[in-house]
Every structure is written in structure tokens, then in C-alpha cells.
Amino acid sequence: MKNRKPLVIVSTVLAAALALPAFAQSAQSGAAAQQGGGGGGQTWASVDTDSDGSISKQEAQVNAGLSQIFDAADGNADGKLTPDEYKAFVAKQQDGANSAAPQQQN
């Protein structure tokens, strides 16, 4: 039991990750995201206001969930969040949530 992460921390990180729009998916779609193709929510392109392909800490302020996890997701701590850094962060959070979830017994 002493190796288990506190459930509160895991829940908080997971909630922040799930609160984010599907940036990873919109980042992959490239041109479609640049054109703002209708899904209603924010896309990577709509947050990346200077269109440099990455999101700065200042740009992230328009999304509360993204601004909360920005420093943790910015893998190389350069103040720019790339689509690859974001996807790696989300994957890590999902893996952590899956391993923290109690195993169901049949």
C-alpha cells in the first residue's frame, strides 16, 4: 500500500487531462484543424493563435484545463507545448489512470 499514489492526485490529473479538448486528434489532422472544420469546441489551431504549430503558456490561458497541466505536459520545459508533447502527456495520464484503477475480480 505504501507504493500507491494518493487517489486524489491521480483523480486531479486525470480530470485535468479529460477536461481538455481533443487537441491531440486535431493536431494530427493538420490542415483540417487550420481551417477550423466544425466540431464546435476548441482545436489545436484555434488555441495556437500565432500558428507556429505549438502552444505557448500565454496561448494556453484560454483553456483552463490546458493551462493547469501546461508545465507538466511541456516535456522539455521550453515554454512551448507541441502536439507530440501533448499526446505523450495524455497517453502517460491514461496509462497511469488505467494502472491506478482497481482490478475487477470475477
N, CA, C and O atoms as CSV, one atom per row, in Angstrom:
chain,resi,resn,atom,element,x,y,z
A,1,MET,N,N,0.802,-1.194,0.000
A,1,MET,CA,C,0.000,0.000,0.000
A,1,MET,C,C,0.846,1.260,0.000
A,1,MET,O,O,0.398,2.297,-0.489
A,2,LYS,N,N,2.059,1.199,0.536
A,2,LYS,CA,C,2.857,2.414,0.605
A,2,LYS,C,C,3.351,2.875,-0.756
A,2,LYS,O,O,3.848,3.995,-0.868
A,3,ASN,N,N,3.235,2.054,-1.797
A,3,ASN,CA,C,3.653,2.443,-3.133
A,3,ASN,C,C,2.518,3.031,-3.965
A,3,ASN,O,O,2.758,3.491,-5.082
A,4,ARG,N,N,1.294,3.028,-3.452
A,4,ARG,CA,C,0.159,3.570,-4.190
A,4,ARG,C,C,0.163,5.087,-4.152
A,4,ARG,O,O,0.403,5.693,-3.108
A,5,LYS,N,N,-0.105,5.693,-5.296
A,5,LYS,CA,C,-0.236,7.147,-5.332
A,5,LYS,C,C,-1.562,7.500,-4.688
A,5,LYS,O,O,-2.536,6.757,-4.810
A,6,PRO,N,N,-1.603,8.618,-4.013
A,6,PRO,CA,C,-2.885,9.030,-3.439
A,6,PRO,C,C,-3.926,9.198,-4.541
A,6,PRO,O,O,-3.660,9.794,-5.585
A,7,LEU,N,N,-5.094,8.668,-4.288
A,7,LEU,CA,C,-6.172,8.702,-5.275
A,7,LEU,C,C,-6.534,10.127,-5.658
A,7,LEU,O,O,-6.931,10.379,-6.796
A,8,VAL,N,N,-6.406,11.046,-4.742
A,8,VAL,CA,C,-6.741,12.441,-5.029
A,8,VAL,C,C,-5.847,13.000,-6.131
A,8,VAL,O,O,-6.336,13.685,-7.030
A,9,ILE,N,N,-4.562,12.721,-6.078
A,9,ILE,CA,C,-3.629,13.230,-7.083
A,9,ILE,C,C,-3.941,12.629,-8.441
A,9,ILE,O,O,-4.006,13.345,-9.441
A,10,VAL,N,N,-4.133,11.339,-8.481
A,10,VAL,CA,C,-4.446,10.664,-9.743
A,10,VAL,C,C,-5.750,11.208,-10.315
A,10,VAL,O,O,-5.845,11.468,-11.514
A,11,SER,N,N,-6.752,11.378,-9.460
A,11,SER,CA,C,-8.046,11.888,-9.913
A,11,SER,C,C,-7.929,13.309,-10.457
A,11,SER,O,O,-8.546,13.645,-11.468
A,12,THR,N,N,-7.141,14.138,-9.788
A,12,THR,CA,C,-6.975,15.524,-10.221
A,12,THR,C,C,-6.300,15.603,-11.585
A,12,THR,O,O,-6.744,16.344,-12.462
A,13,VAL,N,N,-5.239,14.846,-11.758
A,13,VAL,CA,C,-4.516,14.851,-13.032
A,13,VAL,C,C,-5.400,14.297,-14.145
A,13,VAL,O,O,-5.438,14.843,-15.247
A,14,LEU,N,N,-6.103,13.219,-13.852
A,14,LEU,CA,C,-6.983,12.634,-14.860
A,14,LEU,C,C,-8.102,13.595,-15.228
A,14,LEU,O,O,-8.436,13.736,-16.404
A,15,ALA,N,N,-8.682,14.253,-14.239
A,15,ALA,CA,C,-9.752,15.210,-14.520
A,15,ALA,C,C,-9.248,16.356,-15.391
A,15,ALA,O,O,-9.944,16.798,-16.305
A,16,ALA,N,N,-8.041,16.835,-15.107
A,16,ALA,CA,C,-7.474,17.919,-15.916
A,16,ALA,C,C,-7.242,17.450,-17.346
A,16,ALA,O,O,-7.526,18.182,-18.295
A,17,ALA,N,N,-6.726,16.233,-17.504
A,17,ALA,CA,C,-6.478,15.708,-18.844
A,17,ALA,C,C,-7.777,15.495,-19.611
A,17,ALA,O,O,-7.846,15.783,-20.806
A,18,LEU,N,N,-8.796,14.999,-18.940
A,18,LEU,CA,C,-10.068,14.750,-19.613
A,18,LEU,C,C,-10.826,16.040,-19.897
A,18,LEU,O,O,-11.688,16.067,-20.776
A,19,ALA,N,N,-10.520,17.103,-19.170
A,19,ALA,CA,C,-11.193,18.370,-19.386
A,19,ALA,C,C,-10.700,19.067,-20.649
A,19,ALA,O,O,-11.328,20.017,-21.117
A,20,LEU,N,N,-9.591,18.607,-21.199
A,20,LEU,CA,C,-9.021,19.243,-22.373
A,20,LEU,C,C,-9.763,18.834,-23.631
A,20,LEU,O,O,-10.253,17.709,-23.722
A,21,PRO,N,N,-9.850,19.722,-24.593
A,21,PRO,CA,C,-10.413,19.338,-25.883
A,21,PRO,C,C,-9.522,18.290,-26.541
A,21,PRO,O,O,-8.408,18.031,-26.084
A,22,ALA,N,N,-10.000,17.718,-27.569
A,22,ALA,CA,C,-9.254,16.663,-28.262
A,22,ALA,C,C,-8.146,17.277,-29.101
A,22,ALA,O,O,-8.123,17.117,-30.321
A,23,PHE,N,N,-7.221,17.983,-28.445
A,23,PHE,CA,C,-6.126,18.635,-29.152
A,23,PHE,C,C,-5.267,17.638,-29.893
A,23,PHE,O,O,-4.851,17.895,-31.023
A,24,ALA,N,N,-4.995,16.507,-29.276
A,24,ALA,CA,C,-4.109,15.533,-29.903
A,24,ALA,C,C,-4.675,15.091,-31.244
A,24,ALA,O,O,-3.937,14.970,-32.222
A,25,GLN,N,N,-5.968,14.851,-31.294
A,25,GLN,CA,C,-6.581,14.422,-32.544
A,25,GLN,C,C,-6.588,15.559,-33.559
A,25,GLN,O,O,-6.288,15.342,-34.733
A,26,SER,N,N,-6.930,16.777,-33.115
A,26,SER,CA,C,-6.973,17.889,-34.058
A,26,SER,C,C,-5.570,18.266,-34.521
A,26,SER,O,O,-5.398,18.759,-35.635
A,27,ALA,N,N,-4.563,18.038,-33.674
A,27,ALA,CA,C,-3.188,18.323,-34.079
A,27,ALA,C,C,-2.757,17.387,-35.196
A,27,ALA,O,O,-1.989,17.784,-36.072
A,28,GLN,N,N,-3.242,16.146,-35.179
A,28,GLN,CA,C,-2.886,15.190,-36.222
A,28,GLN,C,C,-3.547,15.534,-37.547
A,28,GLN,O,O,-2.996,15.255,-38.611
A,29,SER,N,N,-4.718,16.135,-37.484
A,29,SER,CA,C,-5.444,16.381,-38.722
A,29,SER,C,C,-4.937,17.594,-39.486
A,29,SER,O,O,-5.406,17.863,-40.592
A,30,GLY,N,N,-3.984,18.334,-38.916
A,30,GLY,CA,C,-3.269,19.398,-39.611
A,30,GLY,C,C,-4.119,20.396,-40.360
A,30,GLY,O,O,-4.657,21.324,-39.756
A,31,ALA,N,N,-4.249,20.227,-41.652
A,31,ALA,CA,C,-4.939,21.193,-42.490
A,31,ALA,C,C,-6.391,21.358,-42.084
A,31,ALA,O,O,-6.910,22.474,-42.107
A,32,ALA,N,N,-7.050,20.293,-41.719
A,32,ALA,CA,C,-8.446,20.380,-41.306
A,32,ALA,C,C,-8.574,21.242,-40.054
A,32,ALA,O,O,-9.516,22.024,-39.936
A,33,ALA,N,N,-7.640,21.105,-39.124
A,33,ALA,CA,C,-7.662,21.908,-37.911
A,33,ALA,C,C,-7.390,23.375,-38.240
A,33,ALA,O,O,-7.977,24.266,-37.626
A,34,GLN,N,N,-6.503,23.631,-39.204
A,34,GLN,CA,C,-6.200,25.008,-39.586
A,34,GLN,C,C,-7.421,25.697,-40.174
A,34,GLN,O,O,-7.596,26.903,-40.003
A,35,GLN,N,N,-8.269,24.940,-40.869
A,35,GLN,CA,C,-9.460,25.516,-41.487
A,35,GLN,C,C,-10.610,25.613,-40.495
A,35,GLN,O,O,-11.648,26.198,-40.805
A,36,GLY,N,N,-10.436,25.046,-39.303
A,36,GLY,CA,C,-11.454,25.153,-38.273
A,36,GLY,C,C,-12.667,24.304,-38.534
A,36,GLY,O,O,-13.758,24.662,-38.092
A,37,GLY,N,N,-12.531,23.183,-39.240
A,37,GLY,CA,C,-13.627,22.346,-39.642
A,37,GLY,C,C,-14.605,22.005,-38.557
A,37,GLY,O,O,-14.149,21.250,-37.698
A,38,GLY,N,N,-15.699,22.346,-38.422
A,38,GLY,CA,C,-16.744,22.380,-37.453
A,38,GLY,C,C,-16.822,21.392,-36.357
A,38,GLY,O,O,-17.680,20.560,-36.650
A,39,GLY,N,N,-16.344,21.177,-35.358
A,39,GLY,CA,C,-16.668,20.270,-34.267
A,39,GLY,C,C,-17.172,21.008,-33.077
A,39,GLY,O,O,-17.532,20.382,-32.081
A,40,GLY,N,N,-17.217,22.329,-33.130
A,40,GLY,CA,C,-17.817,23.053,-32.035
A,40,GLY,C,C,-16.827,23.496,-30.972
A,40,GLY,O,O,-16.881,24.657,-30.567
A,41,GLY,N,N,-15.934,22.654,-30.498
A,41,GLY,CA,C,-15.017,23.011,-29.417
A,41,GLY,C,C,-13.743,23.631,-29.942
A,41,GLY,O,O,-13.595,23.891,-31.136
A,42,GLN,N,N,-12.831,23.860,-29.023
A,42,GLN,CA,C,-11.537,24.401,-29.408
A,42,GLN,C,C,-10.710,23.331,-30.096
A,42,GLN,O,O,-10.786,22.150,-29.759
A,43,THR,N,N,-9.931,23.758,-31.050
A,43,THR,CA,C,-8.991,22.870,-31.719
A,43,THR,C,C,-7.589,23.379,-31.426
A,43,THR,O,O,-7.408,24.480,-30.905
A,44,TRP,N,N,-6.604,22.565,-31.766
A,44,TRP,CA,C,-5.217,22.986,-31.590
A,44,TRP,C,C,-4.996,24.314,-32.321
A,44,TRP,O,O,-4.390,25.238,-31.779
A,45,ALA,N,N,-5.496,24.395,-33.555
A,45,ALA,CA,C,-5.294,25.599,-34.373
A,45,ALA,C,C,-5.973,26.823,-33.767
A,45,ALA,O,O,-5.450,27.932,-33.880
A,46,SER,N,N,-7.113,26.645,-33.134
A,46,SER,CA,C,-7.799,27.812,-32.563
A,46,SER,C,C,-7.095,28.334,-31.316
A,46,SER,O,O,-7.201,29.519,-31.000
A,47,VAL,N,N,-6.379,27.471,-30.605
A,47,VAL,CA,C,-5.614,27.904,-29.430
A,47,VAL,C,C,-4.244,28.430,-29.853
A,47,VAL,O,O,-3.714,29.352,-29.234
A,48,ASP,N,N,-3.673,27.848,-30.904
A,48,ASP,CA,C,-2.371,28.269,-31.430
A,48,ASP,C,C,-2.557,29.521,-32.268
A,48,ASP,O,O,-2.527,29.460,-33.497
A,49,THR,N,N,-2.748,30.657,-31.606
A,49,THR,CA,C,-3.120,31.888,-32.311
A,49,THR,C,C,-2.017,32.451,-33.199
A,49,THR,O,O,-2.314,33.183,-34.143
A,50,ASP,N,N,-0.748,32.130,-32.924
A,50,ASP,CA,C,0.318,32.624,-33.797
A,50,ASP,C,C,0.665,31.622,-34.900
A,50,ASP,O,O,1.569,31.866,-35.699
A,51,SER,N,N,-0.047,30.504,-34.945
A,51,SER,CA,C,0.093,29.481,-35.998
A,51,SER,C,C,1.527,28.969,-36.170
A,51,SER,O,O,1.963,28.697,-37.288
A,52,ASP,N,N,2.255,28.839,-35.057
A,52,ASP,CA,C,3.615,28.314,-35.172
A,52,ASP,C,C,3.672,26.801,-34.947
A,52,ASP,O,O,4.754,26.214,-34.959
A,53,GLY,N,N,2.519,26.173,-34.742
A,53,GLY,CA,C,2.468,24.727,-34.579
A,53,GLY,C,C,2.554,24.260,-33.140
A,53,GLY,O,O,2.334,23.083,-32.854
A,54,SER,N,N,2.874,25.173,-32.227
A,54,SER,CA,C,2.928,24.821,-30.816
A,54,SER,C,C,2.129,25.851,-30.031
A,54,SER,O,O,1.813,26.932,-30.527
A,55,ILE,N,N,1.812,25.484,-28.787
A,55,ILE,CA,C,1.024,26.375,-27.941
A,55,ILE,C,C,1.917,26.908,-26.829
A,55,ILE,O,O,2.541,26.145,-26.092
A,56,SER,N,N,1.965,28.232,-26.723
A,56,SER,CA,C,2.754,28.859,-25.663
A,56,SER,C,C,1.935,28.878,-24.377
A,56,SER,O,O,0.727,28.642,-24.391
A,57,LYS,N,N,2.606,29.159,-23.276
A,57,LYS,CA,C,1.909,29.236,-21.993
A,57,LYS,C,C,0.845,30.332,-22.037
A,57,LYS,O,O,-0.232,30.180,-21.460
A,58,GLN,N,N,1.146,31.421,-22.713
A,58,GLN,CA,C,0.183,32.518,-22.834
A,58,GLN,C,C,-1.025,32.077,-23.654
A,58,GLN,O,O,-2.160,32.372,-23.280
A,59,GLU,N,N,-0.803,31.377,-24.764
A,59,GLU,CA,C,-1.915,30.894,-25.589
A,59,GLU,C,C,-2.770,29.894,-24.818
A,59,GLU,O,O,-3.986,29.846,-25.004
A,60,ALA,N,N,-2.151,29.100,-23.959
A,60,ALA,CA,C,-2.867,28.074,-23.203
A,60,ALA,C,C,-3.848,28.676,-22.203
A,60,ALA,O,O,-4.757,27.980,-21.751
A,61,GLN,N,N,-3.692,29.934,-21.848
A,61,GLN,CA,C,-4.552,30.565,-20.846
A,61,GLN,C,C,-6.024,30.606,-21.262
A,61,GLN,O,O,-6.890,30.786,-20.406
A,62,VAL,N,N,-6.329,30.446,-22.544
A,62,VAL,CA,C,-7.726,30.477,-22.984
A,62,VAL,C,C,-8.468,29.196,-22.633
A,62,VAL,O,O,-9.691,29.136,-22.764
A,63,ASN,N,N,-7.745,28.170,-22.190
A,63,ASN,CA,C,-8.357,26.893,-21.829
A,63,ASN,C,C,-7.900,26.527,-20.421
A,63,ASN,O,O,-6.723,26.242,-20.200
A,64,ALA,N,N,-8.833,26.535,-19.469
A,64,ALA,CA,C,-8.484,26.309,-18.058
A,64,ALA,C,C,-7.798,24.961,-17.850
A,64,ALA,O,O,-6.819,24.878,-17.108
A,65,GLY,N,N,-8.290,23.918,-18.485
A,65,GLY,CA,C,-7.692,22.596,-18.320
A,65,GLY,C,C,-6.271,22.550,-18.854
A,65,GLY,O,O,-5.381,21.978,-18.225
A,66,LEU,N,N,-6.064,23.149,-20.008
A,66,LEU,CA,C,-4.731,23.160,-20.614
A,66,LEU,C,C,-3.759,23.989,-19.793
A,66,LEU,O,O,-2.608,23.593,-19.609
A,67,SER,N,N,-4.206,25.127,-19.301
A,67,SER,CA,C,-3.292,25.959,-18.512
A,67,SER,C,C,-2.903,25.268,-17.204
A,67,SER,O,O,-1.803,25.489,-16.699
A,68,GLN,N,N,-3.798,24.426,-16.643
A,68,GLN,CA,C,-3.481,23.712,-15.399
A,68,GLN,C,C,-2.386,22.672,-15.590
A,68,GLN,O,O,-1.572,22.456,-14.692
A,69,ILE,N,N,-2.359,22.031,-16.743
A,69,ILE,CA,C,-1.400,20.940,-16.950
A,69,ILE,C,C,-0.240,21.342,-17.848
A,69,ILE,O,O,0.610,20.511,-18.167
A,70,PHE,N,N,-0.193,22.603,-18.258
A,70,PHE,CA,C,0.799,23.046,-19.245
A,70,PHE,C,C,2.223,22.676,-18.846
A,70,PHE,O,O,2.947,22.067,-19.634
A,71,ASP,N,N,2.633,23.039,-17.626
A,71,ASP,CA,C,4.019,22.788,-17.206
A,71,ASP,C,C,4.346,21.299,-17.188
A,71,ASP,O,O,5.444,20.898,-17.575
A,72,ALA,N,N,3.403,20.482,-16.743
A,72,ALA,CA,C,3.636,19.034,-16.704
A,72,ALA,C,C,3.694,18.443,-18.114
A,72,ALA,O,O,4.444,17.497,-18.359
A,73,ALA,N,N,2.914,18.991,-19.031
A,73,ALA,CA,C,2.869,18.463,-20.391
A,73,ALA,C,C,4.029,18.958,-21.252
A,73,ALA,O,O,4.415,18.285,-22.208
A,74,ASP,N,N,4.586,20.113,-20.932
A,74,ASP,CA,C,5.704,20.685,-21.693
A,74,ASP,C,C,6.963,19.885,-21.373
A,74,ASP,O,O,7.727,20.239,-20.475
A,75,GLY,N,N,7.165,18.815,-22.111
A,75,GLY,CA,C,8.211,17.842,-21.817
A,75,GLY,C,C,9.614,18.403,-21.687
A,75,GLY,O,O,10.370,17.953,-20.825
A,76,ASN,N,N,9.985,19.364,-22.508
A,76,ASN,CA,C,11.343,19.897,-22.443
A,76,ASN,C,C,11.399,21.265,-21.763
A,76,ASN,O,O,12.433,21.933,-21.789
A,77,ALA,N,N,10.295,21.673,-21.162
A,77,ALA,CA,C,10.212,22.912,-20.377
A,77,ALA,C,C,10.726,24.137,-21.128
A,77,ALA,O,O,11.403,24.991,-20.555
A,78,ASP,N,N,10.395,24.212,-22.419
A,78,ASP,CA,C,10.829,25.368,-23.207
A,78,ASP,C,C,9.739,26.429,-23.347
A,78,ASP,O,O,9.924,27.421,-24.052
A,79,GLY,N,N,8.607,26.223,-22.680
A,79,GLY,CA,C,7.524,27.196,-22.753
A,79,GLY,C,C,6.636,27.023,-23.969
A,79,GLY,O,O,5.744,27.838,-24.207
A,80,LYS,N,N,6.866,25.978,-24.737
A,80,LYS,CA,C,6.056,25.679,-25.919
A,80,LYS,C,C,5.576,24.241,-25.819
A,80,LYS,O,O,6.372,23.334,-25.574
A,81,LEU,N,N,4.299,24.030,-26.003
A,81,LEU,CA,C,3.722,22.699,-25.975
A,81,LEU,C,C,3.468,22.254,-27.413
A,81,LEU,O,O,2.655,22.848,-28.122
A,82,THR,N,N,4.162,21.216,-27.831
A,82,THR,CA,C,3.994,20.700,-29.191
A,82,THR,C,C,2.919,19.621,-29.187
A,82,THR,O,O,2.601,19.065,-28.135
A,83,PRO,N,N,2.359,19.321,-30.356
A,83,PRO,CA,C,1.378,18.233,-30.418
A,83,PRO,C,C,1.936,16.909,-29.893
A,83,PRO,O,O,1.222,16.161,-29.225
A,84,ASP,N,N,3.195,16.615,-30.187
A,84,ASP,CA,C,3.800,15.367,-29.710
A,84,ASP,C,C,3.930,15.350,-28.183
A,84,ASP,O,O,3.693,14.321,-27.551
A,85,GLU,N,N,4.307,16.487,-27.593
A,85,GLU,CA,C,4.401,16.567,-26.130
A,85,GLU,C,C,3.023,16.366,-25.508
A,85,GLU,O,O,2.875,15.652,-24.517
A,86,TYR,N,N,2.024,17.002,-26.097
A,86,TYR,CA,C,0.664,16.880,-25.573
A,86,TYR,C,C,0.172,15.433,-25.665
A,86,TYR,O,O,-0.383,14.899,-24.704
A,87,LYS,N,N,0.377,14.805,-26.822
A,87,LYS,CA,C,-0.065,13.411,-26.996
A,87,LYS,C,C,0.654,12.489,-26.016
A,87,LYS,O,O,0.035,11.579,-25.463
A,88,ALA,N,N,1.952,12.710,-25.791
A,88,ALA,CA,C,2.709,11.888,-24.844
A,88,ALA,C,C,2.183,12.084,-23.418
A,88,ALA,O,O,2.084,11.125,-22.653
A,89,PHE,N,N,1.849,13.318,-23.068
A,89,PHE,CA,C,1.312,13.595,-21.733
A,89,PHE,C,C,-0.024,12.893,-21.536
A,89,PHE,O,O,-0.243,12.249,-20.510
A,90,VAL,N,N,-0.914,13.013,-22.509
A,90,VAL,CA,C,-2.237,12.381,-22.406
A,90,VAL,C,C,-2.088,10.864,-22.308
A,90,VAL,O,O,-2.760,10.224,-21.498
A,91,ALA,N,N,-1.214,10.291,-23.128
A,91,ALA,CA,C,-1.005,8.833,-23.091
A,91,ALA,C,C,-0.478,8.406,-21.723
A,91,ALA,O,O,-0.908,7.386,-21.183
A,92,LYS,N,N,0.449,9.180,-21.162
A,92,LYS,CA,C,1.005,8.856,-19.850
A,92,LYS,C,C,-0.079,8.929,-18.779
A,92,LYS,O,O,-0.130,8.079,-17.890
A,93,GLN,N,N,-0.948,9.940,-18.858
A,93,GLN,CA,C,-2.017,10.080,-17.877
A,93,GLN,C,C,-3.021,8.937,-17.999
A,93,GLN,O,O,-3.506,8.422,-16.991
A,94,GLN,N,N,-3.329,8.544,-19.219
A,94,GLN,CA,C,-4.259,7.432,-19.418
A,94,GLN,C,C,-3.661,6.130,-18.909
A,94,GLN,O,O,-4.361,5.324,-18.296
A,95,ASP,N,N,-2.368,5.917,-19.157
A,95,ASP,CA,C,-1.700,4.716,-18.653
A,95,ASP,C,C,-1.693,4.713,-17.130
A,95,ASP,O,O,-1.930,3.677,-16.509
A,96,GLY,N,N,-1.423,5.858,-16.531
A,96,GLY,CA,C,-1.423,5.971,-15.070
A,96,GLY,C,C,-2.790,5.737,-14.479
A,96,GLY,O,O,-2.920,5.107,-13.430
A,97,ALA,N,N,-3.820,6.246,-15.152
A,97,ALA,CA,C,-5.176,6.046,-14.667
A,97,ALA,C,C,-5.590,4.586,-14.773
A,97,ALA,O,O,-6.278,4.058,-13.900
A,98,ASN,N,N,-5.166,3.947,-15.844
A,98,ASN,CA,C,-5.502,2.530,-16.020
A,98,ASN,C,C,-4.802,1.669,-14.992
A,98,ASN,O,O,-5.385,0.704,-14.498
A,99,SER,N,N,-3.559,1.996,-14.656
A,99,SER,CA,C,-2.843,1.192,-13.675
A,99,SER,C,C,-3.288,1.497,-12.251
A,99,SER,O,O,-3.134,0.659,-11.363
A,100,ALA,N,N,-3.846,2.707,-12.020
A,100,ALA,CA,C,-4.315,3.075,-10.683
A,100,ALA,C,C,-5.715,2.534,-10.406
A,100,ALA,O,O,-6.120,2.416,-9.250
A,101,ALA,N,N,-6.449,2.208,-11.461
A,101,ALA,CA,C,-7.811,1.700,-11.285
A,101,ALA,C,C,-7.767,0.317,-10.653
A,101,ALA,O,O,-6.945,-0.516,-11.036
A,102,PRO,N,N,-8.636,0.069,-9.700
A,102,PRO,CA,C,-8.649,-1.262,-9.079
A,102,PRO,C,C,-9.063,-2.328,-10.088
A,102,PRO,O,O,-9.939,-2.109,-10.923
A,103,GLN,N,N,-8.432,-3.452,-9.995
A,103,GLN,CA,C,-8.747,-4.581,-10.889
A,103,GLN,C,C,-10.040,-5.226,-10.428
A,103,GLN,O,O,-10.225,-5.498,-9.242
A,104,GLN,N,N,-10.926,-5.466,-11.373
A,104,GLN,CA,C,-12.189,-6.145,-11.050
A,104,GLN,C,C,-11.958,-7.635,-10.972
A,104,GLN,O,O,-11.250,-8.215,-11.795
A,105,GLN,N,N,-12.556,-8.239,-9.983
A,105,GLN,CA,C,-12.465,-9.678,-9.847
A,105,GLN,C,C,-13.787,-10.297,-10.242
A,105,GLN,O,O,-14.851,-9.785,-9.896
A,106,ASN,N,N,-13.718,-11.392,-10.962
A,106,ASN,CA,C,-14.953,-12.056,-11.397
A,106,ASN,C,C,-15.361,-13.122,-10.438
A,106,ASN,O,O,-16.378,-13.783,-10.646
